Amino acid sequence: MSQQQHVKCGAWIGSGVARDLNDLRRVHQLLVSSLAKLRRGTSTAQLYNESLATLERLAILKAWAEVYIVAMVGNGSAPDEEDFGDFEFRGESLLNLVQPELVSLSQHWLAALRDHALLSLPPEFASQLPHDGGAFYTTDTMESSRPHYSASWPPILHAASLWLNASGFDCRPANDSLVPNNNNSTSNKAGDSATDRFHLLFGICMEALCSPRSSEPVESVLTCLQALYTLLDSAWPRETLMNDRSLGIELCNVLHRLILTRDSPSVQLMVMEVLKQVMKSAQESLDSQKKKKLKEMVEGAGEITPGQSLVFAVLEVCLCLLVRQLPALNPTPGPTPIVMQHCFPRQKSLNENVSPSFQKPALLLTSVMYYISGAVAILPTILYLTTGVIKETATKNINDLTVMATAVPVTSALHCLRTLATDKYCKDERSAEEWQKLLQSALAKVIDLAKTGSDETKLDDVTMLLAIAVFVLHAPAEVVCAPNLQYPCINQFKQCLQSNNITVKLKCVQTMRTIFAHQDRNVATPYIHALAPRLVEFLYTDTCRHLSSDAELSLTLESIQTVETLITLAEPKHRVQMLTLLVPILVNCLLEGPALKEASNLTRVLHEQSLQKLMKIGPQYPQEFKTLMSQSTDLRSKLEAAVRSSQQAQQRAKQESNTAKPTSAQAPTIKLKTDFSNFTS
């Protein structure tokens, strides 16, 4: 009954159902009064046997741990994994209630975790157990206490990691009497150093996650992962993790196993969050070594040894998660491995129900290279995985008009390609040549993806354009100016300009404009020469002016804006030629007389936008514009008529606005029933 009472108290406070702070304080006081039971030695007279006393004490610690976790989540000091309700007194108010008891509670939590760690040792280590028992159990109650610890340790572990992260690993109670030290237990001072605390919590997490029981509740697994994440959220624990690199490697191996055996997206997402902490630890260790000017700052000399390399361990985790969702990425030949049997649905299902954890591997892959000497060694692997993700997630049915480029896997892969194309090693004289060759190979693979589709499937055109643009805009010119790559890239843009899908055309024009504006003219000029004439040709057709949808209007306006970009890029001596192309296009979009009155909203918008652009071009390029107008009376007369019509419309609108104001003043919306005209002061 006492144990259930504490369970209910902790659950009630954490549920968020309380609306009255006084109610909260009364229940809180019940928990405070129970703390006295933790301070009594086992020699004190018991109302029940020692095993039940252990059960009660652990229930007290578990209830307090759950309350503390909710308080830290509400205060923003811990990640919010669940919806705890609209509890107005959680957060700072709840944390203020817990704070006075934290000094003693934290020591009790650590003592309980030490007990749990000792009781979890395999039978062959039984001789190393304390002869006098632990903080909350005796040698006589050892076997009967194990189930109580097994049921209580997860929230206690999470709470202890939160407290250590908030207070620091060197925080000790001023009064040693607060530390549990029963008559039958050994002193805890010997294992109370910061390093011991780290290894205690880290070891419990690793032991639980390494458990061969795949039936372990998902909640316990998540709690361990959250505790690991919190544990590594401070600089000192991350430094400790990297002091013994084997710890980081072993942790990655455990994370790898979790992804293999757990289908829960929440577990996989948390695995990647912990992996990010490992990578952060490695980055900080590398930065620290650089400051000390050590020669051996990163792993190896381009060599990656399985089991001894943190880079290899991280790559394993990333690859495993990718393969779980995209089995075709598995590079292992032969029979289908067991990992395939539990993979997520492919293609359309993947893009509709993609796990939030999917984008994490791609982002982490680009970070791995900074922790190894000779990062070129793993670049082929990263490029293989990245282009593979594009192939598997952006391939669709030939009749499917959906744009796949906005899917999370595709955007993550494109971001990864951009990072690799702009990497410092790409221009480092020691690695530039080989790095650029590998980027060329990746670009060739992307181009080839568009050619290798079946009769029923094809790669999404917009994804292809964006992938090519990533290389053209961000990779060194040596990568994209090779004729065997440049011509296929340009042809891809030509094909997209002729697409029947208006969305593909629109994205093609927008991407072309960014390439035209490339700072390196050697890169941009071939694209301008090949694609600009086709764009101008489209703008001279009636199709660009006969609009039936917003998408068609956007395509015409984007095309006009792209030609405007070419004018700004042109040399002054060639600017008249470019204006000779653009101005007639804009004038042809103008409407006059009955045509303007009968025009649709889309055509009217095109008319107004074209007129505004012409009014802007005149003052911007006065001499060229004057020369052009003098050469064509038709253009000049049509433009003048449009300007007069616009001015007249503005004047009419102004007059209507002026006449409407007094009318509205003469007819107030609120009429007073009492006449105050004779009122005098």
C-alpha positions in Angstrom: 0.0 0.0 0.0 2.8 2.4 0.9 4.6 1.6 -2.4 1.4 2.2 -4.4 0.8 5.4 -2.5 4.2 6.8 -3.7 3.5 5.6 -7.3 0.2 7.4 -7.3 1.6 10.6 -5.9 4.4 10.7 -8.5 2.0 9.9 -11.3 -0.5 12.5 -10.2 2.1 15.3 -10.0 3.6 14.4 -13.3 0.3 14.0 -15.2 -0.5 17.7 -15.2 -4.0 17.3 -13.9 -3.4 19.6 -10.9 -4.8 23.1 -11.3 -4.4 24.3 -7.7 -1.0 25.0 -6.3 -2.2 24.1 -2.8 -3.3 20.6 -3.9 0.1 20.2 -5.5 1.8 21.2 -2.3 -0.2 18.8 -0.2 0.7 15.8 -2.4 4.3 17.1 -2.5 4.3 17.2 1.3 3.4 13.5 1.4 6.5 12.8 -0.7 8.6 15.0 1.5 7.5 13.2 4.7 8.5 9.9 3.1 12.1 11.0 2.7 12.7 10.3 6.4 12.3 6.6 5.6 15.3 6.8 3.4 17.5 8.1 6.2 16.7 5.4 8.7 19.2 2.6 9.0 18.1 -1.0 8.5 18.7 -1.6 12.2 15.6 0.5 13.0 12.6 -1.5 13.9 10.7 -2.4 10.7 6.9 -2.6 10.3 7.5 -5.2 7.6 10.4 -7.4 6.3 13.6 -5.9 4.7 12.6 -6.8 1.2 9.4 -4.8 1.4 11.4 -2.0 3.0 13.6 -2.0 -0.1 10.5 -1.9 -2.3 9.1 1.1 -0.4 12.3 3.1 -0.5 12.8 2.4 -4.2 9.2 3.5 -4.8 9.9 6.7 -3.0 13.0 7.4 -5.1 11.2 6.5 -8.3 8.3 8.8 -7.5 10.7 11.7 -6.8 12.6 10.9 -10.0 9.5 11.1 -12.1 8.5 14.4 -10.5 12.0 15.8 -11.1 12.0 14.7 -14.8 8.6 16.4 -15.3 9.9 19.6 -13.6 13.0 19.7 -15.7 11.0 19.1 -18.9 8.7 21.9 -18.0 11.6 24.2 -17.2 13.2 23.5 -20.5 16.2 21.7 -19.1 15.3 18.4 -20.6 13.9 17.4 -24.0 10.1 17.1 -24.1 9.4 13.6 -25.3 5.8 13.5 -24.2 2.7 15.7 -23.8 2.3 16.2 -20.1 -0.8 18.2 -20.4 -1.5 21.9 -19.9 -0.1 21.9 -16.4 0.3 25.5 -15.4 2.4 24.7 -12.2 4.9 22.5 -13.8 8.3 24.0 -14.8 9.6 26.6 -12.5 6.9 26.2 -9.8 7.3 22.4 -9.7 11.1 22.7 -9.8 11.0 25.1 -6.9 9.2 22.4 -4.8 11.7 19.7 -5.7 14.9 21.9 -5.4 15.2 21.9 -1.6 15.3 18.1 -1.5 17.7 17.6 -4.5 20.9 17.5 -2.4 19.8 14.4 -0.5 17.7 12.9 -3.3 20.6 13.0 -5.8 22.8 11.0 -3.4 20.0 8.5 -2.8 19.5 8.1 -6.5 23.2 7.5 -7.1 23.3 5.0 -4.2 20.3 3.1 -5.7 22.0 3.0 -9.1 25.1 1.6 -7.5 23.0 -1.1 -5.9 21.3 -1.9 -9.2 24.7 -2.0 -11.0 26.1 -4.5 -8.5 23.0 -6.7 -8.5 23.1 -6.7 -12.3 26.5 -8.3 -12.4 26.7 -11.8 -13.9 26.9 -14.7 -11.4 30.6 -15.2 -11.9 31.2 -11.8 -10.3 29.2 -12.6 -7.2 32.4 -12.8 -5.1 33.0 -9.1 -5.8 29.7 -8.0 -4.3 29.8 -6.1 -0.9 29.6 -8.6 1.9 27.4 -6.3 4.0 24.9 -5.5 1.2 24.2 -2.2 -0.4 22.5 1.1 0.4 19.0 -0.3 0.3 19.4 -4.0 0.5 21.2 -6.6 2.7 22.9 -9.8 1.7 19.9 -11.7 3.0 17.5 -9.8 0.7 19.7 -9.7 -2.3 17.7 -12.1 -4.5 14.3 -10.8 -3.5 15.4 -7.1 -4.0 16.6 -7.6 -7.6 13.0 -7.4 -9.1 12.4 -4.2 -7.2 15.5 -2.6 -8.6 14.7 -3.8 -12.1 11.3 -2.1 -11.9 12.6 1.2 -10.5 16.0 2.0 -12.1 15.0 3.7 -15.5 13.4 6.9 -14.1 16.1 7.1 -11.4 18.8 6.8 -14.0 17.2 9.6 -16.1 16.8 11.8 -13.1 20.3 11.3 -11.9 21.7 12.2 -15.4 19.6 15.4 -15.4 20.8 16.3 -12.0 24.5 15.7 -12.9 24.1 17.6 -16.1 22.5 20.6 -14.3 24.8 20.6 -11.1 28.1 19.2 -12.4 29.7 15.9 -11.8 31.9 17.1 -8.9 28.9 18.2 -6.8 28.9 16.5 -3.4 26.7 17.0 -0.3 28.2 19.2 2.3 26.9 16.8 5.0 28.1 13.3 4.5 25.3 12.0 6.6 23.0 12.6 3.6 24.7 9.8 1.7 23.0 6.5 2.4 25.3 4.4 4.6 23.2 1.7 6.3 24.6 -0.3 9.1 25.0 -3.2 6.7 26.4 -1.2 3.8 29.8 -0.1 2.8 30.8 3.5 2.5 30.0 5.1 -0.9 32.7 7.7 -0.7 35.2 5.5 -2.5 33.0 5.5 -5.6 31.8 9.1 -5.5 34.3 10.8 -7.8 33.2 12.5 -10.9 34.7 9.8 -13.1 33.1 7.1 -11.0 29.7 8.8 -11.4 30.1 9.0 -15.2 31.1 5.4 -15.5 28.3 4.3 -13.2 25.6 5.9 -15.3 27.3 5.1 -18.6 27.7 1.5 -17.6 24.1 1.0 -16.5 22.9 2.4 -19.9 25.3 0.2 -21.9 24.4 -2.9 -19.9 20.7 -2.3 -20.4 21.0 -1.5 -24.1 23.3 -4.5 -24.6 20.7 -6.8 -23.0 20.0 -9.8 -25.3 16.3 -9.5 -24.4 14.9 -7.7 -27.4 11.6 -7.8 -25.5 12.9 -5.0 -23.2 10.1 -2.3 -23.1 10.6 0.5 -25.5 10.1 2.9 -22.7 13.2 1.6 -20.9 15.3 1.8 -24.1 14.2 5.4 -24.6 14.9 6.2 -21.0 18.5 4.9 -21.4 19.0 6.8 -24.6 17.6 10.0 -23.0 20.0 9.5 -20.1 22.9 9.0 -22.4 22.0 12.1 -24.4 21.7 14.1 -21.1 24.9 12.6 -19.7 26.8 13.7 -22.8 25.2 17.1 -22.9 28.1 18.6 -20.7 31.6 19.2 -21.8 33.4 17.2 -19.1 31.5 13.9 -19.8 32.2 14.3 -23.5 35.9 14.8 -22.7 35.9 11.7 -20.5 34.2 9.7 -23.3 37.0 10.6 -25.7 39.8 10.0 -23.2 39.2 6.3 -23.8 38.2 6.1 -27.5 37.1 2.5 -27.1 34.1 3.8 -25.0 32.9 5.8 -28.0 33.4 2.9 -30.4 31.5 0.5 -28.1 28.7 3.0 -27.7 28.4 3.3 -31.5 28.3 -0.5 -31.7 25.4 -0.6 -29.2 23.5 2.1 -31.2 24.1 0.0 -34.3 22.6 -3.0 -32.6 19.6 -1.0 -31.5 18.8 0.1 -35.0 19.1 -3.5 -36.2 16.7 -4.8 -33.6 14.2 -1.9 -32.9 11.6 -0.8 -35.4 10.4 2.1 -33.3 11.0 5.5 -35.1 11.2 7.2 -31.7 14.1 4.8 -30.7 15.9 5.4 -34.0 15.5 9.1 -33.7 16.9 9.1 -30.2 19.8 6.8 -31.4 20.8 9.5 -33.9 20.6 12.2 -31.3 23.0 10.2 -29.1 25.2 9.7 -32.1 25.3 13.4 -32.6 26.6 13.8 -29.0 29.4 11.3 -29.8 30.3 13.3 -32.9 30.3 16.4 -30.9 32.6 14.8 -28.4 35.0 13.8 -31.2 34.9 17.4 -32.6 35.7 18.9 -29.2 38.5 16.4 -28.7 40.0 17.3 -32.0 39.8 21.0 -31.3 41.5 20.5 -28.0 44.3 18.5 -29.6 44.7 21.2 -32.2 45.2 23.8 -29.5 47.9 21.6 -28.0 49.4 21.3 -31.4 49.6 17.5 -31.3 50.8 15.7 -34.3 48.3 12.9 -34.0 45.1 14.9 -34.0 42.8 12.7 -36.0 42.4 9.0 -36.8 45.0 7.2 -38.7 46.5 8.2 -42.1 43.5 7.4 -44.2 43.2 3.9 -42.7 40.0 2.7 -41.1 40.2 -0.4 -39.0 36.9 -2.1 -38.0 36.6 -2.3 -34.3 39.3 0.3 -33.7 38.0 3.3 -35.6 35.3 5.7 -34.3 34.8 6.8 -37.9 34.0 3.2 -39.0 31.6 2.8 -36.0 29.7 6.0 -36.8 29.5 5.0 -40.5 28.0 1.7 -39.5 25.2 3.3 -37.5 24.4 5.7 -40.4 24.5 3.0 -43.0 22.3 0.7 -40.9 19.6 3.3 -40.5 19.6 4.1 -44.2 19.5 0.4 -45.1 16.6 -0.2 -42.7 14.5 2.3 -44.8 16.2 1.8 -48.2 17.3 -1.8 -48.5 18.7 -1.2 -52.0 21.5 0.8 -50.4 22.9 -2.3 -48.8 26.3 -2.9 -50.4 26.6 -6.5 -49.2 26.1 -8.9 -52.1 24.5 -12.3 -51.8 21.3 -13.4 -49.9 19.1 -10.8 -48.3 20.4 -10.1 -44.8 18.1 -10.2 -41.8 18.1 -6.4 -41.7 16.0 -6.4 -44.8 13.2 -8.3 -43.2 12.2 -5.4 -41.0 12.8 -2.5 -43.3 10.4 0.3 -43.9 8.2 0.5 -47.0 10.0 1.9 -50.1 9.3 4.6 -52.6 6.0 6.4 -52.2 5.3 5.1 -48.7 8.7 6.2 -47.5 8.2 9.7 -48.6 4.7 9.9 -47.1 5.7 8.4 -43.8 9.3 9.1 -43.5 10.9 8.7 -40.1 12.2 12.0 -38.7 15.4 10.1 -38.0 16.0 9.7 -41.7 17.7 13.0 -42.3 20.1 12.6 -39.4 22.5 10.1 -41.1 23.0 12.3 -44.2 23.9 15.3 -42.0 26.2 13.2 -39.8 27.9 11.6 -42.8 29.4 14.9 -43.8 30.8 15.5 -40.3 32.6 12.2 -40.1 35.4 13.3 -42.5 36.7 15.9 -40.1 37.8 13.2 -37.6 40.1 11.2 -39.9 43.4 12.0 -41.5 42.9 11.5 -45.3 39.2 12.1 -45.5 39.3 11.1 -49.1 39.3 7.5 -47.9 35.7 7.6 -46.9 34.4 10.1 -49.5 33.5 7.3 -52.0 31.3 5.7 -49.3 29.5 8.9 -48.5 28.9 9.8 -52.1 27.7 6.2 -52.8 25.1 6.5 -50.0 24.1 10.0 -50.9 23.5 9.3 -54.6 21.8 6.1 -53.6 19.3 8.0 -51.3 18.5 10.2 -54.3 17.9 7.3 -56.6 15.7 5.3 -54.1 13.6 8.2 -52.9 13.2 10.4 -56.0 12.3 7.6 -58.5 8.6 7.6 -59.3 6.1 6.3 -61.9 6.4 8.0 -65.2 2.8 9.2 -64.9 3.2 10.6 -61.4 3.3 14.4 -61.5 4.4 14.7 -57.8 7.6 16.7 -57.2 9.8 14.5 -55.0 12.5 17.2 -54.4 10.8 18.5 -51.3 10.8 15.1 -49.5 12.9 15.0 -46.4 15.3 12.2 -47.7 15.9 14.1 -50.9 16.6 17.5 -49.3 18.9 15.8 -46.8 20.9 14.2 -49.6 21.1 17.4 -51.6 22.4 19.2 -48.5 25.0 16.5 -48.1 26.1 16.9 -51.7 26.4 20.7 -51.2 28.5 20.2 -48.1 30.9 17.8 -49.9 31.1 20.1 -52.9 32.2 23.1 -50.7 34.4 21.2 -48.3 37.8 22.6 -47.5 39.5 19.4 -48.8 38.1 20.1 -52.2 40.6 23.0 -52.6 43.4 21.7 -50.4 46.4 21.0 -52.6 47.0 17.7 -50.8 43.6 16.3 -51.7 42.0 18.6 -54.3 42.8 16.4 -57.4 41.4 13.2 -56.0 38.5 14.9 -54.2 37.4 16.6 -57.4 37.6 13.4 -59.4 35.3 11.7 -56.9 32.9 14.6 -57.2 32.9 14.2 -60.9 32.1 10.6 -60.5 29.2 11.5 -58.3 27.9 14.0 -60.8 28.2 11.4 -63.6 26.2 9.0 -61.4 23.5 11.6 -61.0 23.3 12.2 -64.7 23.2 8.5 -65.3 20.3 8.1 -63.0 18.1 10.0 -65.5 19.0 7.6 -68.3 18.7 4.3 -66.4 15.0 4.4 -65.6 12.7 1.6 -66.7 9.7 1.9 -68.9 7.5 2.5 -65.9 9.7 4.6 -63.6 11.9 7.6 -63.9 13.9 9.9 -61.7 12.1 13.1 -60.6 13.1 15.9 -63.0 13.1 18.6 -60.4 15.4 16.5 -58.2 17.7 16.0 -61.1 17.9 19.7 -61.8 18.6 20.6 -58.2 21.3 17.9 -57.9 23.0 19.2 -61.0 22.7 22.8 -59.7 24.3 21.8 -56.5 27.4 20.7 -58.4 27.4 23.6 -60.9 26.9 26.3 -58.2 29.1 25.0 -55.4 31.7 22.6 -56.8 35.0 23.9 -58.2 34.9 24.8 -61.9 37.2 21.9 -62.7 34.5 19.5 -61.6 31.6 20.8 -63.8 33.4 22.2 -66.9 34.6 18.9 -68.2 32.8 18.5 -71.6 31.6 14.9 -70.9 29.7 16.3 -67.8 28.8 19.8 -69.0 26.9 18.8 -72.1 24.7 16.2 -70.4 23.9 18.7 -67.7 22.8 21.3 -70.2 20.8 18.7 -72.1 18.9 17.9 -68.9 17.8 21.6 -68.7 16.8 21.6 -72.3 14.6 18.5 -71.7 13.0 20.1 -68.7 12.2 23.3 -70.6 10.2 21.1 -73.0 8.4 19.2 -70.3 4.6 19.1 -70.2 4.7 19.5 -66.5 4.4 23.3 -65.7 6.0 22.8 -62.3 9.1 21.2 -63.9 9.3 24.1 -66.3 9.0 26.7 -63.6 11.7 25.1 -61.4 13.9 24.7 -64.4 13.7 28.4 -65.2 14.4 29.4 -61.6 17.4 27.1 -61.4 18.7 28.4 -64.7 18.6 32.0 -63.4 20.8 31.0 -60.4 23.3 29.3 -62.8 23.3 32.3 -65.2 24.3 34.5 -62.2 27.3 32.3 -61.3 30.3 34.4 -60.4 32.6 32.3 -62.6 31.7 33.2 -66.1 33.5 30.1 -67.4 30.9 28.0 -65.7 27.8 30.2 -66.5 28.6 31.1 -70.1 28.0 27.7 -71.7 24.6 27.5 -70.0 23.7 31.0 -71.1 24.6 30.3 -74.7 22.6 27.0 -74.8 19.5 27.9 -72.8 18.9 31.6 -73.0 17.8 31.5 -76.7 15.2 28.8 -75.9 13.9 31.0 -73.1 13.6 34.0 -75.3 11.9 31.9 -78.0 9.3 30.8 -75.4 8.6 34.5 -74.5 8.0 35.4 -78.1 5.2 32.8 -78.4 1.5 33.4 -77.7 1.6 30.6 -75.1 3.4 32.8 -72.6 0.6 35.4 -72.8 -2.5 33.1 -73.0 -2.7 32.2 -69.3 -5.1 29.8 -67.7 -3.5 29.2 -64.3 -1.3 30.8 -61.7 1.5 28.4 -62.5 1.5 29.6 -66.1 1.6 33.2 -65.0 4.6 32.4 -62.6 6.4 30.7 -65.5 6.1 33.7 -67.7 7.1 36.2 -65.0 10.1 34.0 -64.0 11.2 33.7 -67.6 11.1 37.5 -68.0 13.0 38.0 -64.7 15.7 35.5 -66.0 16.1 37.6 -69.2 16.4 40.7 -67.0 19.2 39.0 -65.1 21.0 38.5 -68.4 20.8 42.3 -69.1 22.5 43.1 -65.8 25.2 40.5 -66.6 25.8 41.8 -70.1 28.7 44.1 -70.9 27.6 47.7 -71.6 28.4 47.4 -75.3 26.0 44.4 -75.6 23.3 45.7 -73.4 21.3 47.3 -76.3 21.1 43.9 -78.0 19.7 42.3 -74.8 17.2 45.2 -74.4 16.2 44.7 -78.0 15.1 41.2 -77.0 13.4 42.0 -73.7 11.5 45.3 -74.4 9.4 43.9 -77.3 8.5 40.9 -75.1 7.2 43.3 -72.3 5.4 45.5 -74.8 3.6 42.5 -76.3 2.3 41.7 -72.9 0.6 45.1 -72.6 -3.1 45.5 -73.2 -5.1 48.5 -74.4 -8.6 49.5 -75.0 -11.3 46.8 -74.9 -8.7 44.1 -74.5 -7.7 45.5 -71.1 -11.3 45.8 -69.9 -12.1 42.2 -71.0 -8.9 40.7 -69.8 -8.8 38.0 -67.1 -7.2 38.6 -63.7 -4.1 36.6 -64.8 -3.6 38.5 -68.0 -4.2 41.8 -66.2 -1.5 41.0 -63.7 0.9 40.2 -66.5 0.0 43.5 -68.1 0.7 45.4 -64.9 3.9 43.6 -64.1 5.2 44.2 -67.7 4.3 47.9 -67.5 6.1 48.3 -64.2 9.2 46.6 -65.6 9.2 48.9 -68.6 8.9 52.0 -66.4 11.9 50.7 -64.4 14.0 49.9 -67.5 13.6 53.4 -68.9 15.4 55.3 -66.1 17.8 52.5 -65.5 19.1 52.3 -69.1 18.0 55.8 -70.5 20.3 56.0 -73.5 19.7 52.4 -74.6 16.0 52.6 -74.0 15.7 55.9 -75.9 17.6 54.4 -78.9 15.3 51.4 -78.9 12.1 53.4 -78.8 13.3 55.7 -81.6 13.8 52.6 -83.8 10.3 51.2 -83.5 7.3 53.5 -83.6 4.9 50.6 -82.9 6.6 49.8 -79.6 6.6 53.4 -78.6 3.0 54.1 -79.4 1.8 51.0 -77.6 3.9 51.8 -74.5 2.6 55.4 -74.5 -1.0 54.2 -74.7 -0.5 51.8 -71.8 1.1 54.6 -69.7 -1.8 56.9 -70.4 -4.3 54.3 -69.6 -2.5 53.5 -66.4 -2.4 57.2 -65.4 -6.1 57.7 -66.2 -7.0 54.6 -64.1 -5.0 56.0 -61.2 -6.7 59.4 -61.5 -10.1 57.8 -61.5 -9.3 55.7 -58.5 -8.1 58.8 -56.7 -11.2 60.8 -57.5 -13.5 57.9 -56.4 -11.5 57.8 -53.1 -11.9 61.5 -52.5 -15.7 61.5 -53.2 -16.2 58.4 -50.9 -14.7 60.1 -47.8 -17.3 62.9 -47.2 -20.1 60.5 -48.0 -19.0 58.2 -45.3 -18.7 61.1 -42.9 -22.3 62.3 -43.6 -23.7 58.8 -42.8 -22.2 57.7 -39.5 -22.7 54.0 -38.7 -23.8 54.8 -35.1 -26.7 57.3 -34.8 -27.3 59.1 -31.5 -30.9 59.2 -30.3 -30.3 62.3 -28.1 -29.7 65.7 -29.7 -26.7 67.5 -28.1 -26.7 70.5 -30.4 -28.1 72.8 -27.7 -25.7 71.6 -25.0 -23.5 74.4 -23.7 -20.8 74.4 -21.0 
